Amino acid sequence: MATVHAYVTNALTVDSLIGIAVRYQKHKPGNKLLLEAMPKGTFRIQSVRQFGEYLLINDGEIMLEGAPTVGMRNGRIALLLPTGEELYLLIQ
């Protein structure tokens, strides 16, 4: 995770991702990141909501427990959780 932080050029908030069209690239798994409802192909980030300790993207398509560090570099968005879990999305 430290390597990714070193290369992040634009630190963002998750709310700033609303309206961006993305597609899933890869993730580093764990139990604080739930991707079971992740859409196939390209999708637009339409909503980001806090529900208890969870952060729901697109009404639960992506669920993160805790607020991630968000970075954008070379057409890729990295969502980095403090637990070491990571989610990468490609900007379309």
N, C-alpha and C positions, 0 to 999 in steps of 0.2 A: 504494500500500500504506500510506503514511503516513496517508492520510485514513481508511482502515478502522481502523487502530490508534487513531486519535484518538476514534473512536466506539464502541470495544469497551468494554462496561460490565462484563463478567464474563470475566476471563481464566481459561481452564481448561486441563487436560491432555487429551490425546486419550483416555486411559483413562476419564476422567469421562463420556465420551459413551456408554459401553456401556449398552445398554438403551433408548436413545432411538430412537423411530421417526422417520424422516426421509424426505425425497424430494429428488432432485437439483433444484437450481435453475439454477446456471450455474457456469462456471469460466473462468479466464484461463489459457490453455494454455501448455504448455512440455514439455520432455522429462523433467522430474523428477516429473511427476504423470501417472499412468496410470489412465484411467477406462474402458478397453475392456470390462470385465466389469461396469460399473455397472448394477445392476438397474433395470428400468423401474418406475415407480410408487413406492409407499411401501415402505420396508424398515426393519428394525430393526438397529441397530449391535450385533452380538453378540460380536465379538472384535476386539482390537487386539493385533497381535504384531509384534515387532521381528525382522527377518530380515536380518542383515548391516546394510547401510546403509539398507535399505528398511523402511518401516512399512506393514504390511498390515492393512487393515480388512476384516473379514468374510472372512478367508482369501484375500485377493487381489482382492476385488471392486473395492477402491480401493487403489492403491499409491502411496505417497509416498516420495521419496528424501530422507531427512532428517526431522527432527522439526519439525512446523509449530507456529506460534503459533495457538492456538485461541481464538476469541472467540464469544460468544453475545449477540445483541441483537435485540429485537423479533421473536422467533420464528425467527431465522435463525442458523445456525452458520457461521462463516467459518474455514476452515483456510488459513493463510497461510504459504507456504514462503519461506525466505530468498532464493530466486531470483526472487521477484516473482510466482510462480504462485499462484493462489488457487482455492479450491473453496468454493462456497456450497451449503448444504443447508437446506431448510425443515423445521422441527420440525412433526410431524403430531400 
